[in-house]
Amino acid sequence: MAIDVNNIQTETSANAPVSKQKSASALGDHKKDIDLNVSGTNNAKVSSVPGLTASEINDPNSIKVTIADPKTPIVVLYGPPSCGKTMTLVRLARYLKSKGYSVVPEKTFRPSYDTNYKEMCEHFDEMINSDNAAQSTSHIGFMLVKVLKNGKPICQLLEAPGELYFTPEAPNAPYPPYVDAIIKGQNRKLWAIMLEPDWTDFEPRANYVTRIKKLKSKMGDKDKVLFVYNKIDLTEYVLKVGHVNIKEAIHNVENLYPNIFVPFQNQNPLTKFITKYNCEFVPFMTGTYVKKMSGGQTYTEGSSIYAQKLWNAMLKLLKG
């Protein structure tokens, strides 16, 4: 069941302070930083994304994508660099395939000259099933995949570079045209906004809240929002596997990211006293990561109950 920000059921009354442990799954370790000059902003850092040409890396305005299916909704995994978007896609794809769904890369998403994207599509199953976290995070960096059940499309999942959504080095950088094109496109969007329990300092978090507020102003009337509190296993809010002190987790998010839910306040005079916010919230974890002596990290997927809750939350909003 999806967890509604507006109707929180507390599983325990005890306050639980968030753990200060840093995430072992920081994905940025596997990607090379390159200076990016964004027009009208200070220089930012962007990771070298497999498939992007040198000109696209240095000028994101030249990135080209194609959404061949304008009717099937898109779930946009939205967040800053290293927040877990890639491994969220990996874990969700594994779960969905285990439940009889088809998870198929959209081969026309990138231009034909992107031979790396073609290779990613051909080896997608191999990459998502690897226990080598570095293999997934260094190869899956910019993909659109379609989820189908019995041949019927349910949604499309978009994983794109976090630097092109938000980066602390250039918090006000404009979106590149391809992001604006997706925002304005015909597809209904579900924005899966990624959050972390111990991400950076106050100022970047405040800038991220401002970025989300601006994103809200660009959303269509039918777009939905789901806040994904990733790396919940690194907090003290997990009572046992799959059972989380939701009330305290949400309070922690409100403290870390002040006013983050405010842009989604329900303005309907008939229902605003019942439903305060038009968004939902779900805790999530991808799994555990152990550093290998030979380098890299071994990935072990987390309990399927977290993937199940994330998918159920998405389905509820996609159908609503």
N, C-alpha and C positions, 0 to 999 in steps of 0.2 A: 504494500500500500504506500502510495506517495505520502510524503509528510508535508502537510500544509502549514505554512508560516502562520496562518491565521488561527489554526485550531490545534494547538500544541498539547499533546498528552505527555506528561512527565512520568518516566518510569521509576524515578527515585527523587526524593526531595533533597538529597545531599548535593551541596555545591561541589563541583569538581574542577580544580584549576587545570588549565591546559598545560600539557607537557612542553618543556622548552627544548626537547630533543630535535635536532635538525633531521630533515628527511634524508634517508639513505637513497631515495629514488630521484634525486635531482637530475633531471635529464640533460641539463645543459652541459654536463661533463663530457658528453660525447659529440658536441658540435663546436665547430670553429667559429669564433667571433670575427666579424668583418666590419670595418667602418661603413656606415650608411649615411649619406647626406640626404636628408629629407628637406625638400624645399620649404622655406619659411620656418624651419625649426633648427635647434642645435643638432649636432651629430649624435646619432644613436648607435646602438650595436645591434646587428642582425646576425643570426646564425646562418652558416652556409647550409642551405636546404637542398637535399638531393633533387636534381632535375632542373633547378633554376639555373639559367645561364648567368654568366658573369654580369651581363648588362642588367638582367632582372634583379640580381642581388644588389647591385649598386644603384638601380633605379626601379624600385617596386612599382612605379607608375606604369612600367612596361610589361608587368606580369599579365599573362593572358590565360583565361579559363573559360570553359564552356559548360553551361548547365543544360544538358541535352533534354532532360525531363523537367519541364516547368510546372508539372502538376503535383508531383510527389513532394511532401514537405521536407525541409532540410533541418537537421539538428546540427547547429553550429557549436562546436566545442570551443568556447571563447575564454581566453585568459592570457596572462603574461607568459614570458618564456619560462620553461622549467616547472610549470605548475601541474604537469601530469596529463596533458591532453593526449599525447601519443599512447601512453600506457592505458589510459581510459578507453581509447579506441581498441587497443589490443585486448583488454580484459572483457569489454563488452562484446567484441566480435567472437571471442572464444565461447562466452556464455551463450550467445544467440545461436551459434552453430551447434552447440550441444543440445539445444532445445528444438532443433529441426528447422531453424531459419536458414536462409541462404544469405551470405554476406559477400557481395560481389563488387569489386572495384569498378568504377565508371571509367572506362578506357578513353572516352573522348573528353574527359575533364581538362587535360592538358594538351597542348599542341603536339603534332606528330614529331617535331624535332626533339621533344623531351623523351629521349630514349631511356633515361633512367626511370621515368614514370611508367613506361611500357614494361620495363623489367620488374618494377614494384608490383604492377598488376599481375604479371605472370607468376610471381613468387610470393604473392600475398599470404596464402595459407601457410607456407613455410616460415615466413617472417613472424606471423602472429603466434605460431605454435612453438617458437624457439624459446628455450629457457635462458637465453643470453639477452639480457635487457639492452645491452649496447647494440646488438644486431637490430632490434626493433626500433630503438630511438634514433639510430643513426641512418636508417634506411627509410623508415616511414616518417616523412616530415611534411607532406603536403598532398593529401589524398581525399578523394570523394568516393565513398562506397555506398552501395544501395543494399538495404535490408528487405528481403522478400519472404513471404510465408506462403507456401503452396503456389509459387509463381506470381503472387500478388505483391506489388511493392507497398511497403509500410512507410519507409522514410529513407532519406539519404543522410549519411553521417559525414560531416566535413571536419577534417583535422588540418589546420593551417598554422603557419609560424606565429607564435605568440607575439613576436616583435612587431608584427604588422597590425596587431590589435592594440597593444599597449606595451610600452617599455619605459622603465623609470628614467632612462637617460633623456627621453624626449616625450614626456607625457601628453603633450598637446599636438603631436605629429598628426597630420591629416591621414585618414585611411587612404590606402592606394585605391585606384579606380576599381580593381576587381572586387574589393571588399564592398565598396559602395554599390557596385552592380548587383552583388548578392543581396545586400540589404534592400535594394529597391526592386529586386526581381519578383516575378510572379509567384514563386514558391512561398508558401506559408513557412515561417521560420519558428523553430523552437531554439531559443538561446540558452544553452547549458553553460552558465557562467561559473567558472572554476574559482574556488576559494581554498585557502590553506590556513592551518592553525598557527603557523609560525613563519609567515612570509615577510621578510625584509623589515623596514622601519616605518614609523608613523606616516611620514610625508609621502612616500610612494604608495602606501595603502590609501591615503586620502585622495591622491591623484587618481588612483584606480577607481575609487567611488565616483569621482567627477567624470571619469571616462565612461562609466556605466550609465550615469545620468544622461550624458550626451547621446549614448547609444540608444537609450530609451526614446529620446526625441526623434530618432530616425526610424523606429520600429513601425511596422504596419499594424492596423487595427486587430488583425487576426493572429499576430505573433504572440508567442507565449514565452515565459521565462522560468527557468529552473535553476536554482542555486545549488551547485554540487560542492559540498564540503569535503574535499579530497583529503586523503591521509588521516582519516579519523582515527586510525589505529595508533597514531602518534600522540593522541590526546588521552586524557583520563576519563573521557565521557563514555567509553565503551564498557558496559556492565558485563557483558559476555558476548560471544560471537553473534553478531546480528542485532544485538539489543543496545541501543544508544540512548543516553540521557539527552533527548532532543532539546528540551527546554534550555538546558545549560549550554548546549552546543550553539544554539541560536543566540543566546545572550552573549556568548563569547565572540561570535561573529559581529554582533552589534557593537561590542567594545573595540574589536580590532579594526572594523571598517565602519565607523560611525555614519549613520544615515544611509547605509547601502540599500535598505529596503524602501526608503522614502519615495523614490521615483515611481514605485509600483503601488502606491496607495490607491485603494478603491475609491473612485470619485462618484460612484453611483449612489444617490441619496437614499435609495430603497434598500440597498444591501450593505452599505459601508459599515453599518453597526454590527453586522454579522461577519463579514469578510473584510478584514482591514487591508490586506495586501493582495494584489493580483499576481502572485508568484508562488512558487513552491520551493521546498528545501529538502534535500536528501543527503545524508552522510554517505561517504563512499571510501573504499580503499581498493587499490589494484592488487596488492600482494606484498611480498617481502623481497628484499634485495640484499644479497650477501656478496661482498667483494671477494673476488678470486685472487689467489696469489699470482696467477699468470696475467692478471689484469682484467678489467671489465667486472660485470656483476652477474650473478646467477639470479634469475627471476623465478619465484614460486608464486603462482596465482593465489589470491585470497579466497575466502569463503564465497561460494556462489550466491549467498544470500544478499551480499552487497550489490552484486551485478543485477540480481533479480529485482531488488528494490529500485535501483536506478532505472532499469528498463521499464518497470511498472509505472514509475513516475513519468517517464517519457511518453509511454502509451496513453496514459490518462490525459496528458496535455495535447497530444497529437489528435486524439479523438474528440476532445472537448471543443 
